[in-house]
Amino acid sequence: MRNWAGNVSFAPARYCRPGTVDELRELVAGSERVRALGTGHSFNPIADTTGTLISTAGLPAVIEVDSAASVVEVSAGLRYGELAGQLHRQGFALHNLASLPHISVAGACATATHGSGDHNANLATAVAALELVTADGELRVLERTGDTAAEFSGSVVGLGALGIVTRLWLDIEPTYSVRQHVYNDLSHAQLIEHLDQILAGAYSTSLFTRWQPEPVYQMWRKRRVTASDDGDAEPVFFGATAAAVAQHPLPGMTGDNCTEQFGRIGPWHERLPHFRLEFIPSRGEELQSEYLVPRQLARQAVEAVAQIGDRVSPVLHVCELRSIAADELWMSPSYQRDSLGLHFTWLPDAAAVAPVLVELERRLAPMAARPHWAKLFCMDPAQLRGLYDRYADFEQLLALRDPDRKFANRFVERYLSAA
Ligand SMILES: Cc1cc2nc3c(=O)[nH]c(=O)nc-3n(C[C@H](O)[C@H](O)[C@H](O)COP(=O)(O)OP(=O)(O)OC[C@H]3O[C@@H](n4cnc5c(N)ncnc54)[C@H](O)[C@@H]3O)c2cc1C
C-alpha cells in the first residue's frame, strides 16, 4: 500500500474502512497503535502506522448545510471536490481551495493545506468545530469558541496525532463566481519590485517558475466576480502577457487538465483549484516540498532560491509562490504570520532531491521558513521546534490526550518529543 506519489510504503498491521462511527470507536479503543488515512496525498510518512490504519472514507457521507449559522457539517473522509459541488448547488461556498480538489477534508485540515490569497488563510481556518474519536474510543467535540476553544486551536491542525476526526463543521458563505486569467513571462525584476501589488492583484494569485536559465514567472490570477467587474483583465500585467492558449503550470503538459482560463466566469470550485477533479492533478510522477516564510521576508526568500537556481532546477518540475494569511492554529505554518509559500514540485528522484533540500533549508533558515507538514523536508527536529511558539503546548496536549502514544508513528516520534 502506497501514498499517491508512490514514494511512501505504508506498513500497517491491518487496514480498515469502518462503515459507522461506532465501528471506528471500537477499532480505536481496541488498537495499540492506530492512525487515520485520508486520500494519501502526503509526500512523507505522516499518515503511516505499524498498527491499524483507518480510512474514514467509508463513514456515511454527510453534507448538511445550516444556512442560519453559515456552516456546513461534513464527514471527514469526503473530498473537497465532492463537497464543493454540493455546496455550490445549495448556494454556498468555502473561502478557498487548494490546487487540487482530490484531497479529503480531514486530511487537508490536519496538515494545514492552503491555497493562495493575501486575505485567504489556510483551509483549516474554515473549521468552526470538529468531532474526533480519542485514544480511549470516546467521541469529543471541540469548538472554536467556548470552553474547548484553546484545545480547538491546538487540535485543528492536529497532524493526525490527537485522534481520528469523524465530522467537521466548516464556515460557508454565499456562493460566488471567479474568473481565471493566466499570464506568461513575468520578469524577475518586476516580481521583486512589485511583489505585493502582484499578489494583491487578484483574490488568489499563483506564480510558477523553473528559475533557470533565468527566473521568469507564469502568473495565475483568480479574481472574484463583483457587480462592478466588467470582466476585462489587463492584456499586460506588470509586463507579463495574457496567455492565448490554455496553460498548465508544468512545462509541456496540456492545459486541458486544468480549470478554465481566459476569464470565463465559473463557480468558485471550478476556478480556485488549478486542476480538475476528473484528471490526475499536477504531473503524477513527482515529489513535493514547501516552505512558508513571513511575508515581509518574501523577497529575500525568493532571491535566496534564485541564487541556487542552478542546484534547484535540474531536479525540479516547477516552483509555485503563493500568499497565505495568518491564523491562530498552533501547528499551522502560517501561525500568526502572513506568509509566502515557496512550493517545489520535484522530479520523482528522492536521492537527487535530498541534497538540494538540505541546501534549500540552509538558505531559507535565516527567514525562519516553516516546512509544509505533508511534504518532504529534512530539517532537524530541534530546528523545527524553534520555529513554532506553541510547539510545547501541542506536545502537552498530545501527552494529555494520547498518554499511551496510540496515534504516534515514525513521523510523530521524530518531530514531537512528548509522543
Ligand atoms: C498533486 C498534489 C497537489 C497538492 N496541492 C496542495 C496545495 O495546493 N496546497 C497545500 O497546502 N497542499 C497541497 N498538497 C498536499 C496535500 O494537501 C496534503 O498532503 C493533504 O494532507 C492531503 O490530504 P489527504 O486526505 O490526502 O491526507 P493524507 O495524506 O491521507 O493524511 C495526511 C495527515 O492527515 C491525517 N488524517 C487524515 N484523515 C484524518 C482524520 N479523519 N482524522 C485525523 N487525521 C487525519 C493523517 O493521519 C495524516 O497525518 C498537494 C498534494 C498533491 C499530491
PDBQT file of the ligand as one rigid body, heavy atoms in Angstrom, charges set to zero:
ROOT
HETATM    1  C1  LIG A 501      -0.848  16.865  -6.574  1.00  0.00    +0.000 C 
HETATM    2  C2  LIG A 501      -0.888  17.461  -5.198  1.00  0.00    +0.000 A 
HETATM    3  C3  LIG A 501      -1.167  18.805  -5.049  1.00  0.00    +0.000 A 
HETATM    4  C4  LIG A 501      -1.170  19.384  -3.759  1.00  0.00    +0.000 A 
HETATM    5  N1  LIG A 501      -1.508  20.709  -3.643  1.00  0.00    +0.000 NA
HETATM    6  C5  LIG A 501      -1.506  21.286  -2.428  1.00  0.00    +0.000 A 
HETATM    7  C6  LIG A 501      -1.858  22.664  -2.269  1.00  0.00    +0.000 A 
HETATM    8  O1  LIG A 501      -2.273  23.337  -3.215  1.00  0.00    +0.000 OA
HETATM    9  N2  LIG A 501      -1.749  23.213  -1.039  1.00  0.00    +0.000 N 
HETATM   10  C7  LIG A 501      -1.304  22.500   0.037  1.00  0.00    +0.000 A 
HETATM   11  O2  LIG A 501      -1.180  23.083   1.112  1.00  0.00    +0.000 OA
HETATM   12  N3  LIG A 501      -1.045  21.176  -0.064  1.00  0.00    +0.000 NA
HETATM   13  C8  LIG A 501      -1.137  20.561  -1.263  1.00  0.00    +0.000 A 
HETATM   14  N4  LIG A 501      -0.880  19.222  -1.364  1.00  0.00    +0.000 N 
HETATM   15  C9  LIG A 501      -0.639  18.453  -0.135  1.00  0.00    +0.000 C 
HETATM   16  C10 LIG A 501      -1.957  17.895   0.421  1.00  0.00    +0.000 C 
HETATM   17  O3  LIG A 501      -2.902  18.895   0.560  1.00  0.00    +0.000 OA
HETATM   18  C11 LIG A 501      -1.726  17.248   1.788  1.00  0.00    +0.000 C 
HETATM   19  O4  LIG A 501      -0.902  16.145   1.609  1.00  0.00    +0.000 OA
HETATM   20  C12 LIG A 501      -3.029  16.797   2.472  1.00  0.00    +0.000 C 
HETATM   21  O5  LIG A 501      -2.728  16.350   3.780  1.00  0.00    +0.000 OA
HETATM   22  C13 LIG A 501      -3.686  15.704   1.691  1.00  0.00    +0.000 C 
HETATM   23  O6  LIG A 501      -4.869  15.252   2.293  1.00  0.00    +0.000 OA
HETATM   24  P1  LIG A 501      -5.120  13.684   2.383  1.00  0.00    +0.000 P 
HETATM   25  O7  LIG A 501      -6.561  13.484   2.625  1.00  0.00    +0.000 OA
HETATM   26  O8  LIG A 501      -4.524  13.001   1.215  1.00  0.00    +0.000 OA
HETATM   27  O9  LIG A 501      -4.300  13.344   3.697  1.00  0.00    +0.000 OA
HETATM   28  P2  LIG A 501      -3.361  12.075   3.994  1.00  0.00    +0.000 P 
HETATM   29  O10 LIG A 501      -2.094  12.256   3.241  1.00  0.00    +0.000 OA
HETATM   30  O11 LIG A 501      -4.110  10.825   3.806  1.00  0.00    +0.000 OA
HETATM   31  O12 LIG A 501      -3.084  12.312   5.549  1.00  0.00    +0.000 OA
HETATM   32  C14 LIG A 501      -2.426  13.479   5.985  1.00  0.00    +0.000 C 
HETATM   33  C15 LIG A 501      -2.495  13.562   7.504  1.00  0.00    +0.000 C 
HETATM   34  O13 LIG A 501      -3.845  13.765   7.900  1.00  0.00    +0.000 OA
HETATM   35  C16 LIG A 501      -4.212  12.784   8.856  1.00  0.00    +0.000 C 
HETATM   36  N5  LIG A 501      -5.622  12.475   8.684  1.00  0.00    +0.000 N 
HETATM   37  C17 LIG A 501      -6.261  12.078   7.560  1.00  0.00    +0.000 A 
HETATM   38  N6  LIG A 501      -7.555  11.858   7.828  1.00  0.00    +0.000 NA
HETATM   39  C18 LIG A 501      -7.730  12.134   9.138  1.00  0.00    +0.000 A 
HETATM   40  C19 LIG A 501      -8.832  12.040  10.037  1.00  0.00    +0.000 A 
HETATM   41  N7  LIG A 501     -10.036  11.657   9.635  1.00  0.00    +0.000 N 
HETATM   42  N8  LIG A 501      -8.617  12.377  11.323  1.00  0.00    +0.000 NA
HETATM   43  C20 LIG A 501      -7.401  12.764  11.780  1.00  0.00    +0.000 A 
HETATM   44  N9  LIG A 501      -6.329  12.836  10.987  1.00  0.00    +0.000 NA
HETATM   45  C21 LIG A 501      -6.497  12.533   9.684  1.00  0.00    +0.000 A 
HETATM   46  C22 LIG A 501      -3.312  11.598   8.573  1.00  0.00    +0.000 C 
HETATM   47  O14 LIG A 501      -3.174  10.757   9.715  1.00  0.00    +0.000 OA
HETATM   48  C23 LIG A 501      -2.023  12.295   8.222  1.00  0.00    +0.000 C 
HETATM   49  O15 LIG A 501      -1.350  12.655   9.379  1.00  0.00    +0.000 OA
HETATM   50  C24 LIG A 501      -0.896  18.596  -2.616  1.00  0.00    +0.000 A 
HETATM   51  C25 LIG A 501      -0.638  17.218  -2.762  1.00  0.00    +0.000 A 
HETATM   52  C26 LIG A 501      -0.656  16.662  -4.041  1.00  0.00    +0.000 A 
HETATM   53  C27 LIG A 501      -0.391  15.186  -4.186  1.00  0.00    +0.000 C 
ENDROOT
TORSDOF 0
